[in-house]
Structure formats: structure tokens, C-alpha cells
Amino acid sequence: MAACDNGRMPVATHTRSTLLLLLTMLVWGSTFMVTKELVALWPPLTVAFVRVALGTLVLLPMAWKRHRREERLPWGTLWLMGLIGVALYYFVFNVAMVHVSASQGALVQSSIPAMTALVAVLWLRERASPLRWLGIAMSVGGVLIVFSGSTADGGESAWLGNFLMFASVVFWAVYTALAKRVAGFDPIVISVAVTGTGALLLLPMASYEIVMASLAGEGLPMLPLVGWLEMLYLGVIASGLAYVLYNGSLRHLDASEVGVYTNLIPIVGVLTGVIMLGEPLSTRAIVGGVVVMFGVWITSRSERETAVTA
């Protein structure tokens, strides 16, 4: 890390890292809107496979260069991460986006930090303070409020979409816990291994969608130019280059500071859904989203206090 003589980071370096992080959050927050538009054109699992495959291909040359040939990767864990954090995650996420709005999905996914903390407590046996339990409980309660704000008029489709989106939250929390097992390896090498295995697992499901569309006499429709640009955006930028930017910012920013910025993802997701797609947002959904994010803030604060006292 570059530093001044007094041990403090140069202002220009901190500012550049912060801007890279903000750009990454904007990209990831906009994926709800872009995915919503793409699953209206192509089957959801086909979209998931193409996105993950493109992301893998973008990072593959970098991973190939950084991987040490004598290093043995834990392929059992990597296949499990590819199944849970890629194949199952994008399976439920993309299907959920067929049934709920982009803004709704972003609000539900804002509970990821709290659910990750819950998995860490229950599975990894991490110590949980009363404040941490309060934050987790508030986040789950906020998600239930969000559910009620969208399902009052949406019927079974909205319930299914909300359930699947919350399942994606659980899958990501479990994936994050699994990622601790491979924390000592190069992050880009691990990312490519995980997305590559995930793409292989998604391929049969995407192929099934394409075959069924062909048997129905419809086939896979041609994407318009905008659709291809959106697909490239999800695969090349959101699943590829944004990861490089994220890791670059982590070199010069504290983890606690990065955690604060990740809370921008659901906010960007809601704003792009409402502004760009004209999606309605009920009062209960807004209230629920605020409760979720307040619970996440309490959870992250308790984690910082635990780290200081440990």
C-alpha cells in the first residue's frame, strides 16, 4: 500500500479507491434492473448461464497468469461454492426477477449482510452479542414487511418471487461462509474456478430451456442490440471487470469502510427500478427496506465492536 512519510495514505490514493468502489456499487446495484429486462426477453437460466460464462472468460486470462502451477486448489470446496454461490444463487435470483420488480428484489437482497452474520453464528459458531441478534432480527422483520408490501396485490406470483429472492439471500450467505475456507488463495483464481464450475452446472439447465422453447415451436428469440449490450454489461462488466475494481479498492480501504459502501447496492437497485423502469413502490415496502438497512447497520456495528474487543 502506498503511504506518506507519516504512515497515512495519500489523499489521491484514497480518493481514487473510493471512486472505484462507488463505481462498483453503482454497477452491481444496476444489475437488478438489467436482469429484469433480460429475463423478459430470454429464459432466466439461459441469461444466468451466459452472464456467468462471460464473466469467467473475462477473468480467465488474469487468473491463468496469477495461478501458481504447483498450488493445489481445494476443488471439492470450489465445486460446492460453484453450486451454491453461482448455480443455485443465479437460478433462484433470475427466476425471482420474473415474478418481482427490480426494486422489490433489491430491497429483499439488502438483508444479505444480516443473513451472512446469522449463518456465521449458526454454522461457524461465531460469537453473537445481543446487539448483533437485534440487528439480525430487525433485518428479517424488515424483509417480512417488504414481502407484505408487494404481495398484497401481487398474489401467488409475488409470494413465489419474494420467496425465491430470499432463498438467493440464504444461498449467498452460505457461499460467503464457504469462501472463508479458501481465503488464503488468490481471489481472482478462486473467483474464476467458482464461476467456471457454476457455469458448467448451469449449462444443462440453460440447455433444457432452449430445447423446450424449440419443442414449443418458438425457439430462442433473437436479442435486440440493446439486449446484447445488457448481456455484455452483466457478464463482462458486472461479473468480470467490477470484481477487479472491487479488489483494487480493497487494497487501500478498510473493510469497515467498504462495508458501508456495499449498502449502496440495494439503494441503487431501488432507484434504477423506480426511475428507469417506472416501477411502483408501496409504502410498506419502503418502510420494510428502511428497517432492513437499519438492522444491517446494527449488525455491522456490533461486528466492528466485537472485532475491537477481541
C-alpha positions in Angstrom: 0.0 0.0 0.0 1.3 3.4 -0.9 1.8 5.7 2.1 3.2 9.1 3.0 6.1 9.5 5.4 3.8 9.9 8.4 2.3 6.4 7.6 -1.0 7.8 6.3 -2.4 7.0 2.9 -2.1 9.8 0.2 -5.4 11.6 -0.3 -5.3 11.0 -4.0 -4.9 7.2 -3.5 -7.8 7.1 -1.0 -10.0 9.2 -3.3 -9.2 7.0 -6.3 -10.0 3.8 -4.4 -13.3 5.3 -3.1 -14.3 6.3 -6.6 -13.6 2.8 -7.9 -15.7 1.4 -5.0 -18.5 3.7 -5.7 -18.4 2.8 -9.4 -18.5 -0.9 -8.5 -21.5 -0.4 -6.2 -23.4 1.5 -9.0 -22.7 -1.3 -11.4 -23.8 -4.1 -9.0 -26.9 -2.1 -7.9 -28.0 -1.6 -11.5 -27.9 -5.4 -12.2 -31.4 -5.8 -10.8 -32.9 -3.5 -13.5 -30.8 -5.0 -16.3 -31.6 -8.6 -15.3 -35.3 -7.7 -15.1 -35.3 -6.5 -18.7 -33.3 -9.5 -19.9 -35.5 -12.2 -18.3 -38.4 -10.7 -20.2 -36.5 -11.5 -23.5 -34.7 -14.8 -22.7 -35.4 -17.6 -20.3 -33.9 -16.8 -16.8 -31.5 -19.7 -16.6 -30.1 -19.1 -20.1 -29.5 -15.5 -19.0 -27.7 -16.7 -15.9 -25.5 -19.1 -17.9 -24.4 -16.5 -20.5 -23.7 -14.0 -17.7 -21.6 -16.3 -15.7 -19.8 -17.7 -18.7 -18.9 -14.2 -19.9 -17.6 -13.2 -16.5 -15.5 -16.3 -16.3 -14.0 -15.7 -19.8 -13.1 -12.1 -18.9 -11.2 -13.0 -15.8 -9.7 -16.3 -17.1 -6.5 -14.8 -18.6 -5.7 -12.9 -15.5 -6.4 -15.9 -13.3 -4.2 -18.1 -15.6 -1.3 -15.7 -15.2 -1.6 -15.5 -11.4 -2.2 -19.1 -10.6 0.9 -21.0 -9.4 1.1 -24.4 -11.1 2.4 -26.1 -8.0 -0.5 -24.9 -5.9 -3.3 -27.4 -5.4 -6.7 -25.9 -5.3 -9.4 -27.3 -3.0 -11.7 -28.5 -5.8 -14.2 -30.1 -3.5 -14.9 -26.8 -1.8 -14.8 -24.9 -5.1 -17.4 -27.2 -6.7 -19.6 -26.7 -3.6 -19.2 -22.9 -3.9 -20.0 -23.0 -7.6 -23.2 -25.0 -6.9 -24.4 -22.8 -4.0 -23.0 -19.4 -4.8 -23.4 -19.5 -8.6 -25.7 -22.2 -10.0 -28.3 -22.2 -7.2 -27.9 -18.4 -6.5 -28.5 -17.3 -10.1 -31.2 -20.0 -10.5 -33.4 -18.5 -7.8 -32.3 -14.9 -8.4 -33.2 -14.8 -12.1 -36.4 -16.8 -11.7 -37.4 -14.4 -8.9 -36.8 -11.5 -11.2 -39.5 -12.9 -13.5 -42.1 -12.5 -10.7 -41.0 -9.4 -8.7 -39.9 -5.9 -9.7 -36.2 -4.9 -9.7 -36.8 -2.5 -6.8 -38.5 -5.2 -4.8 -35.7 -7.7 -5.4 -33.1 -5.1 -4.3 -35.0 -4.5 -1.0 -35.1 -8.2 -0.2 -31.4 -8.6 -1.0 -30.4 -5.7 1.3 -30.7 -8.3 4.1 -27.6 -10.2 2.8 -25.2 -8.8 5.5 -27.5 -9.7 8.3 -28.2 -13.2 6.9 -24.5 -13.7 6.4 -24.0 -12.8 10.1 -26.7 -15.3 11.1 -25.0 -18.1 9.1 -21.7 -17.2 10.7 -23.3 -17.6 14.1 -25.2 -20.8 13.5 -22.6 -22.6 11.3 -19.2 -21.1 12.0 -20.0 -20.7 15.7 -19.0 -17.1 15.8 -19.9 -15.2 18.9 -23.0 -13.1 18.7 -23.7 -10.2 21.0 -27.3 -9.1 21.9 -26.8 -6.1 19.6 -25.9 -8.5 16.7 -29.0 -10.6 17.4 -31.1 -7.4 17.4 -29.8 -6.4 14.0 -30.4 -9.8 12.5 -34.0 -9.9 13.9 -34.7 -6.4 12.6 -33.4 -7.3 9.1 -35.6 -10.4 8.9 -38.6 -8.5 10.2 -37.9 -5.8 7.6 -37.9 -8.4 4.9 -41.3 -9.6 6.1 -42.6 -6.1 5.9 -41.2 -5.8 2.3 -43.0 -9.1 1.5 -46.3 -7.7 2.7 -45.8 -4.5 0.7 -45.6 -6.4 -2.6 -47.9 -9.4 -2.1 -51.0 -7.5 -1.0 -52.0 -7.2 -4.7 -49.5 -9.5 -6.4 -51.0 -12.9 -5.4 -49.1 -16.1 -5.7 -46.6 -14.8 -8.2 -45.3 -12.2 -5.9 -45.1 -14.7 -3.0 -43.1 -17.0 -5.2 -40.8 -14.2 -6.4 -40.2 -13.0 -2.8 -39.5 -16.5 -1.6 -37.0 -17.2 -4.3 -35.3 -13.9 -3.8 -34.9 -14.5 -0.1 -33.6 -18.0 -1.0 -30.9 -16.2 -3.0 -30.0 -14.3 0.1 -29.6 -17.5 2.1 -27.5 -19.1 -0.7 -25.2 -16.1 -0.8 -24.8 -16.2 3.0 -23.8 -19.8 2.9 -21.5 -19.2 0.0 -19.8 -16.4 2.0 -19.2 -18.8 4.9 -17.7 -21.4 2.5 -15.5 -18.7 1.0 -13.7 -18.5 4.3 -12.2 -21.9 3.6 -10.3 -20.6 0.6 -9.4 -17.2 1.9 -5.7 -18.0 1.6 -5.8 -18.4 -2.1 -5.6 -15.7 -4.8 -9.1 -14.2 -5.0 -9.2 -13.9 -8.8 -8.1 -17.5 -9.3 -10.8 -18.7 -6.8 -13.4 -16.5 -8.5 -12.7 -18.0 -11.9 -12.7 -21.5 -10.5 -16.1 -20.9 -8.8 -17.8 -19.1 -11.7 -16.4 -21.7 -14.1 -17.8 -24.6 -12.1 -21.0 -22.7 -11.7 -21.3 -22.1 -15.4 -20.8 -25.9 -16.1 -23.6 -26.6 -13.6 -25.9 -24.0 -15.2 -25.3 -25.3 -18.7 -27.7 -28.3 -18.5 -30.5 -26.1 -17.1 -30.0 -23.5 -19.8 -29.9 -26.2 -22.5 -33.2 -27.6 -21.1 -34.8 -24.1 -21.5 -33.6 -23.8 -25.1 -34.7 -27.3 -26.0 -38.2 -26.8 -24.5 -38.5 -23.5 -26.3 -37.6 -25.2 -29.6 -40.1 -28.0 -29.0 -42.8 -25.4 -28.4 -42.1 -24.1 -31.8 -40.8 -20.8 -30.6 -37.1 -21.3 -30.3 -34.8 -18.8 -28.5 -35.7 -15.3 -29.7 -33.0 -13.1 -31.1 -31.9 -10.4 -28.7 -32.1 -6.8 -30.0 -29.0 -4.7 -29.9 -29.9 -3.3 -26.5 -30.4 -6.8 -25.2 -26.9 -7.9 -26.3 -25.4 -4.7 -24.8 -27.2 -5.5 -21.5 -25.9 -9.1 -21.6 -22.4 -7.9 -22.1 -22.9 -5.4 -19.3 -23.9 -8.2 -16.9 -21.2 -10.6 -18.0 -18.2 -8.5 -18.9 -18.6 -5.6 -16.6 -20.8 -6.7 -13.6 -19.4 -10.2 -13.3 -15.9 -9.5 -14.6 -14.4 -6.1 -14.5 -16.3 -4.9 -11.5 -14.7 -7.7 -9.5 -11.3 -6.4 -10.4 -12.2 -2.8 -9.5 -13.6 -4.1 -6.2 -10.4 -5.9 -5.3 -8.4 -2.9 -6.3 -10.3 -0.7 -3.9 -9.8 -3.2 -1.1 -6.1 -2.7 -1.3 -6.4 0.8 0.1 -9.6 0.9 2.1 -10.5 -0.6 5.5 -13.0 -3.5 5.5 -15.4 -1.5 7.7 -15.3 1.4 5.2 -16.0 -1.0 2.3 -18.9 -2.5 4.2 -20.6 0.9 4.5 -20.4 1.4 0.7 -21.9 -2.0 0.0 -25.2 -0.8 1.5 -25.5 1.4 -1.6 -26.3 -1.6 -3.8 -29.9 -2.0 -2.7 -30.4 1.8 -2.8 -29.1 1.9 -6.4 -31.3 -1.1 -7.2 -34.4 0.5 -5.9 -33.7 3.9 -7.6 -33.0 2.4 -11.0 -36.1 0.2 -10.8 -38.3 3.1 -9.9 -36.7 5.8 -12.2 -35.7 3.7 -15.2 -38.4 1.1 -15.3 -41.2 3.2 -13.7 -41.9 0.5 -11.0 -44.3 1.3 -8.2 -43.1 1.0 -4.7 -45.6 0.7 -1.8 -45.2 2.5 1.5 -44.8 -0.9 3.3 -42.0 -1.9 1.0 -40.2 1.4 1.7 -40.7 1.1 5.5 -39.5 -2.6 5.3 -36.4 -1.6 3.3 -35.6 1.1 5.9 -36.0 -1.4 8.7 -33.8 -4.0 6.9 -31.0 -1.5 6.3 -31.2 -0.2 9.9 -30.9 -3.8 11.1 -27.9 -4.3 8.8 -26.3 -1.2 10.2 -26.8 -2.5 13.8 -25.3 -5.9 12.8 -22.2 -4.4 11.1 -21.7 -2.1 14.1 -21.8 -5.0 16.5 -19.3 -6.9 14.4 -16.9 -3.9 14.5 -17.3 -3.7 18.3 -16.6 -7.4 18.6 -13.5 -7.1 16.4 -12.2 -4.3 18.6 -12.7 -6.1 21.9 -11.5 -9.5 20.6 
